[in-house]
């Protein structure tokens, strides 16, 4: 599928400029399914970070991008790639397979066979999904010289295995991606996600030398470090609240993993979508593994969890 700007309803896209860096805000400040688009205009090269739905409404300012740097690979960050078929696409090597093919992306999600066809159809319809078999891998510390500005990658895994923060220098703008500081909290429900890695990434993100922080979703732009640190602390605190919910559920009565999934941890009770059960199962399992290791929870041979 190749959708041009004239194929879509054009709209004025709100923006914020920081020297050579522009943030174009998606619908509702980049709330999923949209996200916020970052563009860096070097004197030699223009780079686009991720390509959310809003990329399709920007026009020439997006379409003239010479290179795409993906902070991580998910469907909502690939919705504008079809507009830049000749631009090199760079992605952390741990997310490279997910960028190169549907099979790789499906494996990263850990999608169940029962809904994978519907999932692909939705991605093609809603996100103009196309894989990039030509994607190029990068590693932690990679640098792109754009002419007058440079981009530096800080590997910050957890959300996905390859999730990275992209720092623009000398502007000091950090694109922190899906460390989005939303009230929903961290998401680590994919097969490639890792709760322990996410905890370590969150502990390090404040040390990245930035003056401006840009999230993919919800919050948008922070220019006040005190506010950024406050919201980061609240975001990290969501992990403790989830742990406490699991402990409270087990205090009510011992439960199997399937019963805990029915109660929901990430989503409201009763919430349904194609991938919700898989995401809840992996997320709850990650917390249970941590609590098993420190003795707060025990599991018997029947798979029933109870407080330690």
C-alpha positions in Angstrom: 0.0 0.0 0.0 1.3 3.5 -0.9 -0.8 6.3 0.5 0.2 9.8 -0.4 -0.6 13.0 1.4 -3.4 13.8 -1.0 -5.0 10.4 -0.2 -5.5 11.4 3.4 -7.5 14.1 5.0 -4.9 16.8 5.6 -4.9 18.7 8.8 -2.8 21.3 10.5 -0.3 19.5 12.7 0.7 21.2 16.0 4.4 21.4 16.4 7.2 22.5 18.7 10.6 23.6 17.5 14.0 23.3 19.3 16.6 24.6 17.0 17.0 22.1 14.2 14.5 19.7 15.9 10.8 19.7 15.3 8.2 17.7 17.2 4.9 17.2 15.3 2.2 16.1 17.7 -0.1 13.3 16.8 -3.8 13.2 17.7 -4.5 13.7 21.4 -0.8 14.5 22.0 0.2 11.2 20.4 -2.2 8.9 22.2 -2.2 5.4 20.7 -2.9 4.6 17.9 -1.1 7.8 16.9 2.3 9.0 18.3 4.5 12.1 18.1 6.9 12.6 15.1 10.4 14.0 15.6 12.4 15.4 12.6 16.0 16.6 12.8 17.2 18.9 10.0 20.9 18.7 9.7 22.8 20.7 7.1 23.6 17.5 5.2 20.9 15.1 6.2 17.3 15.2 7.5 16.4 12.4 9.9 12.9 11.2 11.0 12.5 9.3 14.3 9.9 6.6 14.0 7.0 7.2 11.6 3.6 7.3 13.4 0.2 8.0 11.8 0.7 11.7 12.0 3.6 11.4 9.5 1.0 11.0 6.8 -0.4 14.4 7.5 2.8 16.5 7.6 3.5 16.6 3.9 6.8 17.7 2.4 8.5 18.4 5.7 8.3 14.7 6.5 8.6 13.4 2.9 12.0 15.0 2.3 13.6 13.0 5.1 16.8 11.2 4.0 17.0 8.6 6.8 14.7 7.0 9.4 15.9 6.0 12.8 13.5 3.8 14.7 13.7 4.0 18.5 12.0 0.6 18.5 9.7 -1.5 16.3 5.9 -1.6 16.9 3.1 -1.1 14.3 2.3 2.4 15.5 5.9 3.5 14.9 6.0 2.2 11.3 2.8 3.9 9.9 4.7 6.4 7.7 7.5 4.1 6.4 5.5 3.5 3.2 6.1 7.2 2.4 9.9 6.8 2.5 10.6 3.6 0.5 14.1 4.8 -0.6 15.2 6.2 2.8 17.5 3.9 4.8 15.8 2.6 8.0 18.0 2.1 11.0 16.8 0.0 14.0 18.6 -1.4 17.0 19.9 -4.9 16.1 17.7 -6.5 18.8 14.6 -5.3 17.0 16.0 -5.8 13.5 14.1 -9.0 12.7 10.9 -7.3 13.7 11.5 -4.5 11.3 12.4 -6.7 8.4 9.4 -9.0 8.1 5.9 -9.8 9.4 7.2 -13.1 10.7 9.9 -11.3 12.7 7.4 -8.7 14.1 4.9 -11.5 15.0 7.6 -13.4 16.8 8.6 -10.3 18.8 5.0 -9.8 19.8 4.5 -13.5 20.5 1.1 -13.4 18.8 -1.1 -16.5 19.0 -2.0 -18.2 15.8 -5.7 -17.8 16.6 -5.6 -14.0 15.9 -2.5 -13.4 13.9 -4.3 -13.0 10.6 -6.7 -10.4 12.1 -3.8 -8.6 13.6 -2.0 -8.3 10.3 -5.1 -7.1 8.6 -5.6 -4.4 11.2 -2.0 -3.3 10.9 -2.3 -3.0 7.1 -5.6 -1.1 7.4 -4.9 1.2 10.3 -1.1 1.7 10.1 -0.3 1.2 6.4 2.0 -1.5 7.6 4.9 -2.6 5.4 8.0 -4.4 6.6 11.4 -3.2 5.7 13.6 -6.1 4.7 16.4 -3.6 4.0 16.5 -2.3 7.6 20.0 -1.7 9.0 21.0 -2.6 12.5 22.6 -0.3 15.0 24.1 -0.9 18.5 24.2 1.0 21.7 26.2 4.2 21.3 25.6 4.5 17.6 26.0 8.0 16.2 24.6 9.6 13.1 26.3 12.8 11.9 23.7 15.0 10.1 25.7 18.1 9.7 25.5 20.6 12.6 23.6 18.1 14.6 24.2 14.5 15.5 22.0 11.7 16.9 23.3 9.3 19.6 21.6 6.0 20.6 21.2 4.9 24.2 20.0 1.3 24.4 17.1 1.2 26.8 15.4 -2.2 26.5 12.4 -3.5 28.3 9.5 -2.3 26.3 11.1 -4.1 23.4 14.5 -5.8 23.3 15.9 -3.1 21.1 14.1 0.0 22.5 16.5 2.9 22.5 16.6 6.6 23.5 17.7 8.9 20.7 19.6 12.0 21.9 20.0 14.9 19.5 23.2 17.0 20.1 23.9 19.8 20.6 20.2 20.6 21.1 20.0 18.3 24.0 16.6 16.8 22.9 16.1 13.2 24.0 13.4 11.2 22.3 12.6 8.7 25.0 10.0 6.8 22.9 7.7 4.4 24.7 9.1 5.3 28.0 6.0 7.5 27.7 5.4 8.5 31.3 1.7 7.9 30.9 -0.7 7.0 33.7 -1.1 3.6 32.1 2.5 2.9 33.1 5.3 0.8 31.5 4.3 -1.8 28.9 6.2 -5.1 28.8 3.7 -7.5 27.4 5.5 -8.7 24.3 7.5 -11.9 23.9 10.6 -9.6 23.4 9.8 -7.5 26.5 11.6 -7.8 29.7 10.6 -6.4 33.1 14.0 -6.5 34.6 15.5 -4.7 31.6 12.7 -2.1 31.8 13.5 -1.4 35.5 17.2 -0.9 34.7 16.4 1.4 31.7 14.1 3.5 33.8 16.8 3.9 36.5 19.2 5.2 33.8 17.1 7.4 31.6 17.3 10.5 33.9 21.1 10.4 33.5 21.0 10.9 29.7 22.4 14.5 29.2 19.2 16.2 27.9 17.4 19.5 28.4 14.2 18.5 26.5 12.5 15.1 26.7 10.1 13.9 24.1 7.7 10.9 24.5 6.1 9.0 21.7 2.7 9.1 23.4 0.6 11.1 25.8 3.0 13.6 27.5 4.7 15.0 24.4 7.4 17.4 25.4 9.1 18.2 28.7 11.3 21.2 29.1 11.2 21.3 32.9 13.5 18.7 34.4 11.8 18.8 37.8 8.5 18.0 36.1 10.1 15.3 34.0 11.6 13.6 37.1 8.3 13.8 39.0 6.5 12.1 36.2 9.2 9.5 35.7 9.0 8.6 39.4 5.2 8.2 39.1 5.7 6.1 36.1 8.2 3.8 37.9 5.8 3.7 40.8 3.2 2.0 38.6 5.3 -1.1 38.8 5.0 -1.2 42.6 1.2 -0.7 42.3 1.0 -3.6 40.0 2.9 -5.8 42.3 0.7 -4.8 45.2 -2.4 -5.6 43.1 -1.1 -9.1 42.5 -0.3 -9.6 46.2 -3.8 -8.3 47.1 -5.4 -10.8 44.7 -3.4 -13.6 46.2 -4.3 -12.5 49.7 -7.9 -12.9 48.8 -7.3 -16.5 47.7 -4.6 -18.6 46.0 -5.0 -18.4 42.2 -3.7 -19.9 39.0 -2.0 -17.7 36.4 -5.1 -18.0 34.2 -7.3 -16.7 37.1 -4.9 -13.8 37.7 -5.1 -13.0 34.0 -8.9 -12.9 34.2 -8.6 -10.3 37.0 -6.3 -8.1 34.7 -3.2 -6.3 35.7 -2.5 -3.9 32.8 -6.1 -3.4 31.6 -9.4 -2.9 33.3 -11.3 -6.1 34.3 -13.2 -7.4 31.3 -11.2 -5.5 28.7 -10.8 -7.4 25.5 -8.6 -7.1 22.4 -6.8 -9.5 20.2 -3.6 -9.5 22.2 -4.8 -8.7 25.7 -4.7 -12.2 27.2 -1.2 -12.8 25.8 0.0 -9.4 27.1 -1.5 -9.9 30.5 -0.1 -13.4 30.8 3.4 -12.3 30.0 3.3 -9.2 32.3 1.8 -11.1 35.3 4.3 -13.9 34.8 7.2 -11.4 34.8 6.0 -10.0 38.2 5.4 -13.5 39.6 8.9 -14.6 38.6 10.4 -11.7 40.6 8.2 -12.4 43.6 9.0 -16.2 43.4 12.7 -15.4 43.4 12.5 -13.3 46.6 10.1 -15.6 48.4 7.0 -13.4 48.5 5.0 -15.9 46.5 5.1 -19.7 46.1 3.6 -21.9 43.4 2.6 -25.6 43.9 2.8 -28.5 41.5 -0.8 -27.6 40.3 0.3 -24.2 39.2 -1.6 -22.4 42.0 0.1 -19.3 43.4 -0.2 -18.2 47.0 1.6 -15.7 49.3 4.9 -16.9 50.7 
